[in-house]
């Protein structure tokens, strides 16, 4: 399934669009946070939320006491978006200036994961995606923590991606004496800061180096 529907068919700049599942997965997998849009009682909301991909679905977690998760778990239509801001494109005019980016949207309805084994698996996937390499060293989750956590699954069935790469596209302005080009943006992790009450002798784990790469 390509994910292409009337709702995910691009209009303007359609050449920048894609319904390739692997490209959409690449965008989702290289991000930890996106924005979830929904409407409750006629009021639109858009909230930032962490995600992970578990096969052909996205999973999210939150408190069982949150009204949001109860509403979304009942089948409320949602739109989930992820955007990578890759750079500024500096053309010779404001009109032609742009950005390089990769973005994806997934449309559908969430379900509340109630099967205990699937829920534990989803929480493991979330931990591995948000904190790769860390799960095996953590204190194991206990049942009361899992019981206090709600997990939603959003099937990746209706989706699209849009992206821009490359430099300025303003050939008619090339003779103007204005610098043109691109300014890449790179997001990196900083130096680890130990907890104030960390036991003496515990060095930052080696896998943090991979996060910083």
KOLDRENMI-998756 format. One record per residue: residue number from 1; x, y, z of N, C-alpha, C in turn. Coordinates in nm, 2 decimals. Layout:
BEGIN
SITE	gulo	nu	nv	nw	cau	cav	caw	cu	cv	cw
SITE	NUM	X	Y	Z	X	Y	Z	X	Y	Z
...
END
This chain:
BEGIN
SITE	gulo	nu	nv	nw	cau	cav	caw	cu	cv	cw
SITE	1	0.08	-0.12	0.00	0.00	0.00	0.00	0.09	0.12	0.00
SITE	2	0.06	0.22	-0.09	0.15	0.34	-0.11	0.11	0.45	-0.01
SITE	3	-0.01	0.44	0.05	-0.05	0.55	0.14	-0.11	0.67	0.07
SITE	4	-0.12	0.66	-0.07	-0.17	0.77	-0.14	-0.32	0.77	-0.15
SITE	5	-0.39	0.88	-0.10	-0.53	0.89	-0.11	-0.56	1.03	-0.16
SITE	6	-0.69	1.06	-0.18	-0.72	1.20	-0.21	-0.67	1.30	-0.11
SITE	7	-0.67	1.26	0.02	-0.63	1.35	0.13	-0.48	1.37	0.13
SITE	8	-0.40	1.27	0.08	-0.26	1.28	0.09	-0.20	1.32	-0.05
SITE	9	-0.28	1.34	-0.15	-0.22	1.38	-0.28	-0.19	1.53	-0.27
SITE	10	-0.06	1.56	-0.31	-0.01	1.70	-0.30	-0.06	1.78	-0.42
SITE	11	-0.09	1.91	-0.39	-0.13	2.00	-0.49	-0.01	2.08	-0.54
SITE	12	0.02	2.19	-0.48	0.14	2.28	-0.52	0.27	2.20	-0.49
SITE	13	0.37	2.22	-0.58	0.50	2.16	-0.57	0.48	2.01	-0.55
SITE	14	0.40	1.95	-0.63	0.38	1.80	-0.62	0.50	1.72	-0.65
SITE	15	0.60	1.78	-0.72	0.72	1.71	-0.76	0.81	1.69	-0.63
SITE	16	0.78	1.76	-0.53	0.85	1.74	-0.40	0.79	1.63	-0.31
SITE	17	0.68	1.58	-0.36	0.61	1.49	-0.27	0.65	1.34	-0.30
SITE	18	0.61	1.26	-0.21	0.64	1.11	-0.22	0.54	1.03	-0.14
SITE	19	0.51	0.92	-0.19	0.43	0.82	-0.11	0.50	0.69	-0.10
SITE	20	0.63	0.70	-0.10	0.72	0.59	-0.09	0.73	0.55	0.06
SITE	21	0.68	0.43	0.10	0.68	0.39	0.24	0.81	0.40	0.31
SITE	22	0.92	0.35	0.24	1.05	0.35	0.30	1.10	0.49	0.33
SITE	23	1.07	0.58	0.24	1.11	0.72	0.26	1.04	0.78	0.38
SITE	24	0.91	0.75	0.39	0.84	0.80	0.51	0.89	0.74	0.64
SITE	25	0.92	0.61	0.63	0.98	0.54	0.75	1.11	0.60	0.79
SITE	26	1.19	0.64	0.69	1.32	0.70	0.72	1.30	0.84	0.79
SITE	27	1.20	0.91	0.75	1.17	1.04	0.82	1.13	1.02	0.96
SITE	28	1.04	0.92	0.97	0.98	0.89	1.11	1.09	0.83	1.20
SITE	29	1.17	0.74	1.15	1.27	0.68	1.23	1.38	0.77	1.27
SITE	30	1.41	0.87	1.20	1.52	0.96	1.23	1.47	1.08	1.32
SITE	31	1.35	1.07	1.37	1.30	1.17	1.46	1.24	1.11	1.59
SITE	32	1.25	1.18	1.70	1.19	1.13	1.82	1.06	1.20	1.86
SITE	33	1.04	1.31	1.80	0.92	1.39	1.84	0.85	1.44	1.71
SITE	34	0.72	1.44	1.72	0.64	1.50	1.61	0.52	1.58	1.67
SITE	35	0.42	1.61	1.59	0.31	1.69	1.64	0.18	1.61	1.60
SITE	36	0.10	1.59	1.70	-0.03	1.52	1.68	-0.14	1.62	1.68
SITE	37	-0.22	1.62	1.57	-0.33	1.71	1.56	-0.46	1.64	1.56
SITE	38	-0.56	1.69	1.63	-0.69	1.63	1.65	-0.79	1.74	1.69
SITE	39	-0.92	1.70	1.68	-1.03	1.79	1.72	-1.12	1.72	1.83
SITE	40	-1.14	1.79	1.94	-1.23	1.74	2.04	-1.33	1.85	2.07
SITE	41	-1.46	1.82	2.06	-1.57	1.91	2.09	-1.56	2.04	2.00
SITE	42	-1.51	2.02	1.88	-1.50	2.13	1.79	-1.38	2.22	1.80
SITE	43	-1.29	2.19	1.90	-1.17	2.26	1.92	-1.05	2.19	1.87
SITE	44	-0.98	2.25	1.77	-0.85	2.19	1.72	-0.74	2.20	1.83
SITE	45	-0.66	2.09	1.84	-0.54	2.09	1.92	-0.43	2.03	1.84
SITE	46	-0.31	2.08	1.87	-0.19	2.02	1.81	-0.08	2.01	1.92
SITE	47	-0.04	1.89	1.95	0.05	1.88	2.07	0.18	1.81	2.02
SITE	48	0.30	1.84	2.08	0.42	1.77	2.05	0.41	1.64	2.13
SITE	49	0.46	1.53	2.08	0.46	1.40	2.14	0.57	1.31	2.09
SITE	50	0.63	1.23	2.18	0.73	1.14	2.13	0.67	1.02	2.06
SITE	51	0.74	0.96	1.97	0.69	0.84	1.90	0.80	0.74	1.87
SITE	52	0.75	0.63	1.83	0.84	0.52	1.78	0.76	0.44	1.68
SITE	53	0.83	0.38	1.58	0.76	0.30	1.48	0.78	0.15	1.52
SITE	54	0.67	0.09	1.53	0.66	-0.06	1.56	0.60	-0.13	1.44
SITE	55	0.68	-0.17	1.35	0.63	-0.23	1.22	0.57	-0.12	1.14
SITE	56	0.44	-0.15	1.10	0.36	-0.06	1.02	0.27	0.03	1.10
SITE	57	0.31	0.07	1.22	0.23	0.16	1.30	0.32	0.24	1.39
SITE	58	0.27	0.36	1.43	0.34	0.44	1.52	0.28	0.42	1.66
SITE	59	0.37	0.43	1.76	0.32	0.41	1.90	0.35	0.54	1.98
SITE	60	0.26	0.57	2.07	0.28	0.69	2.16	0.24	0.64	2.30
SITE	61	0.30	0.71	2.40	0.27	0.67	2.54	0.24	0.80	2.62
SITE	62	0.15	0.78	2.72	0.12	0.89	2.81	0.05	0.83	2.94
SITE	63	0.00	0.91	3.02	-0.07	0.87	3.14	-0.21	0.81	3.12
SITE	64	-0.24	0.71	3.19	-0.38	0.66	3.18	-0.48	0.76	3.23
SITE	65	-0.44	0.85	3.31	-0.53	0.96	3.36	-0.55	1.07	3.27
SITE	66	-0.48	1.07	3.15	-0.49	1.19	3.06	-0.62	1.18	2.97
SITE	67	-0.70	1.28	2.97	-0.82	1.28	2.89	-0.79	1.27	2.75
SITE	68	-0.67	1.32	2.70	-0.63	1.31	2.57	-0.62	1.17	2.52
SITE	69	-0.56	1.08	2.60	-0.54	0.94	2.55	-0.67	0.87	2.55
SITE	70	-0.76	0.90	2.64	-0.89	0.83	2.64	-0.97	0.87	2.51
SITE	71	-0.96	1.00	2.48	-1.03	1.05	2.36	-0.97	0.99	2.23
SITE	72	-0.84	0.99	2.22	-0.78	0.94	2.10	-0.79	0.79	2.08
SITE	73	-0.79	0.72	2.20	-0.80	0.58	2.19	-0.94	0.53	2.15
SITE	74	-1.04	0.62	2.15	-1.17	0.58	2.11	-1.20	0.60	1.96
SITE	75	-1.09	0.64	1.88	-1.11	0.65	1.74	-1.11	0.78	1.68
SITE	76	-1.08	0.89	1.76	-1.08	1.02	1.71	-0.98	1.04	1.59
SITE	77	-1.03	1.09	1.47	-0.93	1.11	1.36	-0.82	1.20	1.40
SITE	78	-0.70	1.17	1.36	-0.58	1.24	1.39	-0.49	1.26	1.27
SITE	79	-0.40	1.36	1.28	-0.30	1.38	1.18	-0.17	1.40	1.25
SITE	80	-0.07	1.31	1.22	0.06	1.31	1.29	0.16	1.36	1.19
SITE	81	0.24	1.46	1.23	0.34	1.52	1.14	0.48	1.52	1.20
SITE	82	0.58	1.50	1.12	0.72	1.51	1.16	0.79	1.59	1.05
SITE	83	0.88	1.68	1.10	0.95	1.77	1.01	1.10	1.77	1.05
SITE	84	1.19	1.76	0.96	1.33	1.78	0.97	1.37	1.91	0.90
SITE	85	1.42	2.01	0.97	1.46	2.13	0.91	1.61	2.12	0.88
SITE	86	1.64	2.11	0.75	1.78	2.07	0.71	1.86	2.19	0.67
SITE	87	1.80	2.30	0.64	1.88	2.42	0.61	1.81	2.53	0.55
SITE	88	1.87	2.65	0.55	1.81	2.77	0.48	1.87	2.78	0.34
SITE	89	1.78	2.82	0.25	1.82	2.84	0.11	1.82	2.99	0.09
SITE	90	1.93	3.05	0.07	1.94	3.19	0.05	1.95	3.23	-0.09
SITE	91	1.84	3.27	-0.15	1.84	3.32	-0.29	1.87	3.47	-0.29
SITE	92	1.86	3.52	-0.41	1.90	3.66	-0.43	1.78	3.75	-0.41
SITE	93	1.66	3.69	-0.38	1.54	3.77	-0.35	1.47	3.70	-0.24
SITE	94	1.39	3.77	-0.16	1.31	3.71	-0.06	1.21	3.61	-0.11
SITE	95	1.15	3.64	-0.23	1.05	3.56	-0.29	1.10	3.42	-0.32
SITE	96	1.23	3.41	-0.37	1.28	3.28	-0.41	1.36	3.21	-0.29
SITE	97	1.38	3.28	-0.18	1.44	3.21	-0.07	1.35	3.10	-0.01
SITE	98	1.42	3.00	0.04	1.34	2.88	0.08	1.41	2.81	0.20
SITE	99	1.37	2.69	0.22	1.43	2.60	0.32	1.44	2.46	0.26
SITE	100	1.54	2.39	0.31	1.55	2.25	0.28	1.49	2.17	0.40
SITE	101	1.41	2.07	0.37	1.34	2.00	0.48	1.30	1.86	0.43
SITE	102	1.26	1.78	0.52	1.19	1.65	0.50	1.08	1.64	0.59
SITE	103	0.96	1.62	0.54	0.84	1.61	0.63	0.75	1.49	0.59
SITE	104	0.68	1.45	0.69	0.59	1.34	0.66	0.46	1.36	0.74
SITE	105	0.35	1.31	0.69	0.22	1.31	0.76	0.16	1.17	0.76
SITE	106	0.09	1.14	0.87	0.02	1.01	0.87	-0.12	1.05	0.92
SITE	107	-0.22	1.00	0.84	-0.36	1.03	0.88	-0.42	0.90	0.93
SITE	108	-0.52	0.91	1.02	-0.59	0.79	1.06	-0.65	0.80	1.20
SITE	109	-0.67	0.69	1.26	-0.73	0.69	1.40	-0.64	0.60	1.48
SITE	110	-0.62	0.64	1.61	-0.55	0.56	1.70	-0.63	0.45	1.77
SITE	111	-0.57	0.35	1.82	-0.64	0.25	1.90	-0.55	0.24	2.03
SITE	112	-0.62	0.22	2.14	-0.56	0.20	2.27	-0.51	0.05	2.28
SITE	113	-0.38	0.03	2.30	-0.33	-0.10	2.31	-0.36	-0.16	2.45
SITE	114	-0.44	-0.26	2.45	-0.49	-0.32	2.57	-0.43	-0.46	2.60
SITE	115	-0.39	-0.53	2.49	-0.32	-0.66	2.51	-0.19	-0.64	2.59
SITE	116	-0.17	-0.71	2.70	-0.06	-0.68	2.78	0.08	-0.71	2.72
SITE	117	0.09	-0.82	2.64	0.21	-0.85	2.57	0.25	-0.74	2.47
SITE	118	0.15	-0.70	2.39	0.17	-0.59	2.29	0.21	-0.46	2.36
SITE	119	0.15	-0.43	2.47	0.18	-0.31	2.54	0.32	-0.31	2.59
SITE	120	0.37	-0.42	2.65	0.51	-0.43	2.70	0.60	-0.41	2.58
SITE	121	0.57	-0.48	2.46	0.65	-0.47	2.35	0.66	-0.33	2.29
SITE	122	0.55	-0.26	2.29	0.54	-0.12	2.25	0.63	-0.03	2.33
SITE	123	0.62	-0.05	2.47	0.70	0.03	2.56	0.85	0.00	2.54
SITE	124	0.89	-0.12	2.51	1.03	-0.15	2.48	1.07	-0.08	2.35
SITE	125	0.99	-0.08	2.25	1.02	-0.02	2.12	1.04	0.13	2.15
SITE	126	0.95	0.19	2.22	0.96	0.34	2.25	1.09	0.37	2.33
SITE	127	1.13	0.28	2.43	1.25	0.31	2.50	1.37	0.29	2.41
SITE	128	1.37	0.19	2.32	1.48	0.17	2.23	1.50	0.28	2.13
SITE	129	1.39	0.33	2.09	1.39	0.44	1.99	1.44	0.57	2.05
SITE	130	1.38	0.61	2.17	1.41	0.73	2.23	1.55	0.73	2.30
SITE	131	1.59	0.61	2.35	1.72	0.60	2.42	1.79	0.47	2.37
SITE	132	1.84	0.47	2.25	1.90	0.35	2.19	2.02	0.30	2.27
SITE	133	2.02	0.17	2.30	2.13	0.11	2.37	2.12	0.11	2.52
SITE	134	2.01	0.18	2.57	2.00	0.20	2.72	1.92	0.10	2.79
SITE	135	1.82	0.04	2.73	1.72	-0.04	2.80	1.78	-0.15	2.88
SITE	136	1.88	-0.22	2.83	1.93	-0.34	2.90	2.00	-0.30	3.03
SITE	137	2.04	-0.17	3.05	2.11	-0.13	3.17	2.01	-0.07	3.27
SITE	138	1.88	-0.05	3.23	1.79	0.02	3.32	1.73	-0.08	3.42
SITE	139	1.68	-0.02	3.53	1.59	-0.10	3.62	1.47	-0.15	3.54
SITE	140	1.44	-0.27	3.54	1.32	-0.32	3.47	1.19	-0.25	3.51
SITE	141	1.10	-0.23	3.41	0.97	-0.18	3.44	0.89	-0.28	3.53
SITE	142	0.81	-0.23	3.62	0.72	-0.31	3.70	0.58	-0.30	3.65
SITE	143	0.49	-0.39	3.69	0.36	-0.39	3.64	0.28	-0.27	3.67
SITE	144	0.30	-0.21	3.79	0.22	-0.09	3.82	0.26	0.03	3.73
SITE	145	0.38	0.03	3.69	0.42	0.14	3.60	0.36	0.12	3.46
SITE	146	0.36	0.00	3.41	0.29	-0.03	3.29	0.14	0.00	3.29
SITE	147	0.08	-0.04	3.41	-0.06	-0.02	3.43	-0.10	0.13	3.43
SITE	148	0.00	0.22	3.47	-0.03	0.36	3.48	0.00	0.43	3.35
SITE	149	0.05	0.35	3.25	0.09	0.41	3.12	-0.01	0.37	3.01
SITE	150	-0.06	0.46	2.94	-0.15	0.43	2.82	-0.06	0.43	2.69
SITE	151	-0.09	0.34	2.61	-0.01	0.33	2.48	-0.11	0.33	2.36
SITE	152	-0.09	0.42	2.27	-0.17	0.43	2.15	-0.09	0.38	2.03
SITE	153	-0.16	0.32	1.94	-0.11	0.28	1.81	-0.18	0.35	1.70
SITE	154	-0.10	0.40	1.60	-0.16	0.47	1.48	-0.11	0.39	1.36
SITE	155	-0.20	0.32	1.29	-0.15	0.25	1.17	-0.10	0.35	1.06
SITE	156	0.01	0.31	1.00	0.07	0.39	0.89	0.02	0.34	0.76
SITE	157	-0.10	0.39	0.73	-0.18	0.34	0.61	-0.20	0.45	0.51
SITE	158	-0.23	0.57	0.56	-0.26	0.69	0.47	-0.15	0.79	0.51
SITE	159	-0.06	0.82	0.41	0.05	0.90	0.45	0.11	0.96	0.32
SITE	160	0.19	1.06	0.34	0.27	1.12	0.24	0.39	1.19	0.29
SITE	161	0.49	1.22	0.21	0.61	1.29	0.25	0.63	1.41	0.15
SITE	162	0.70	1.51	0.20	0.74	1.62	0.11	0.88	1.67	0.15
SITE	163	0.96	1.70	0.06	1.10	1.74	0.09	1.15	1.84	-0.02
SITE	164	1.25	1.91	0.03	1.33	1.99	-0.06	1.48	1.98	-0.03
SITE	165	1.56	1.97	-0.14	1.70	1.96	-0.12	1.76	2.05	-0.23
SITE	166	1.89	2.08	-0.21	1.96	2.16	-0.31	1.97	2.31	-0.28
SITE	167	2.03	2.38	-0.38	2.05	2.52	-0.36	1.95	2.61	-0.42
SITE	168	1.98	2.74	-0.43	1.88	2.84	-0.48	1.84	2.80	-0.62
SITE	169	1.72	2.84	-0.65	1.66	2.82	-0.79	1.61	2.95	-0.84
SITE	170	1.71	3.04	-0.87	1.67	3.18	-0.91	1.76	3.22	-1.03
SITE	171	1.76	3.15	-1.14	1.85	3.18	-1.25	1.84	3.32	-1.31
SITE	172	1.72	3.37	-1.30	1.69	3.50	-1.36	1.76	3.61	-1.27
SITE	173	1.80	3.58	-1.15	1.86	3.68	-1.06	2.02	3.66	-1.05
SITE	174	2.07	3.57	-1.12	2.21	3.54	-1.10	2.31	3.65	-1.12
SITE	175	2.27	3.76	-1.19	2.37	3.87	-1.21	2.36	3.97	-1.10
SITE	176	2.27	3.96	-1.00	2.27	4.05	-0.89	2.38	4.03	-0.80
SITE	177	2.44	4.13	-0.74	2.55	4.12	-0.65	2.50	4.09	-0.51
SITE	178	2.45	3.97	-0.49	2.39	3.93	-0.37	2.45	3.78	-0.35
SITE	179	2.50	3.76	-0.23	2.55	3.62	-0.20	2.43	3.53	-0.20
SITE	180	2.45	3.41	-0.26	2.34	3.31	-0.26	2.40	3.17	-0.23
SITE	181	2.33	3.09	-0.17	2.37	2.95	-0.14	2.28	2.89	-0.03
SITE	182	2.34	2.79	0.04	2.26	2.73	0.15	2.34	2.73	0.28
SITE	183	2.26	2.73	0.39	2.32	2.73	0.52	2.26	2.60	0.59
SITE	184	2.34	2.49	0.59	2.29	2.37	0.65	2.27	2.38	0.80
SITE	185	2.18	2.30	0.85	2.15	2.30	0.99	2.17	2.16	1.04
SITE	186	2.25	2.14	1.14	2.28	2.01	1.20	2.24	2.01	1.35
SITE	187	2.17	1.92	1.39	2.13	1.90	1.53	2.21	1.80	1.60
SITE	188	2.27	1.83	1.71	2.36	1.74	1.78	2.33	1.74	1.93
SITE	189	2.38	1.63	1.99	2.37	1.62	2.14	2.49	1.69	2.20
SITE	190	2.47	1.75	2.31	2.58	1.81	2.38	2.66	1.72	2.47
SITE	191	2.74	1.78	2.56	2.82	1.70	2.66	2.72	1.65	2.77
SITE	192	2.73	1.52	2.81	2.64	1.47	2.91	2.67	1.54	3.05
SITE	193	2.56	1.57	3.12	2.57	1.63	3.25	2.51	1.53	3.35
SITE	194	2.60	1.49	3.44	2.55	1.39	3.54	2.45	1.44	3.64
SITE	195	2.36	1.35	3.68	2.26	1.39	3.79	2.33	1.43	3.91
SITE	196	2.27	1.52	3.98	2.33	1.58	4.11	2.36	1.47	4.21
SITE	197	2.27	1.37	4.21	2.29	1.26	4.31	2.35	1.13	4.25
SITE	198	2.42	1.14	4.14	2.48	1.02	4.08	2.58	0.96	4.17
SITE	199	2.58	0.83	4.18	2.67	0.76	4.26	2.81	0.78	4.21
SITE	200	2.91	0.80	4.29	3.05	0.82	4.25	3.10	0.71	4.16
SITE	201	3.19	0.74	4.07	3.25	0.64	3.99	3.18	0.59	3.87
SITE	202	3.06	0.65	3.84	2.98	0.61	3.72	3.01	0.70	3.61
SITE	203	3.07	0.65	3.51	3.11	0.73	3.39	2.99	0.73	3.29
SITE	204	2.98	0.83	3.20	2.88	0.82	3.10	2.89	0.70	3.01
SITE	205	2.78	0.63	2.98	2.79	0.50	2.91	2.84	0.53	2.77
SITE	206	2.90	0.42	2.71	2.97	0.43	2.58	2.87	0.47	2.47
SITE	207	2.74	0.42	2.48	2.64	0.44	2.38	2.61	0.59	2.36
SITE	208	2.64	0.67	2.46	2.61	0.81	2.44	2.70	0.87	2.33
SITE	209	2.81	0.81	2.31	2.90	0.85	2.20	2.83	0.84	2.06
SITE	210	2.75	0.73	2.05	2.68	0.71	1.92	2.57	0.81	1.90
SITE	211	2.51	0.85	2.01	2.41	0.95	2.00	2.47	1.09	1.96
SITE	212	2.59	1.11	2.00	2.66	1.24	1.96	2.72	1.24	1.83
SITE	213	2.73	1.12	1.76	2.79	1.12	1.63	2.71	1.18	1.52
END
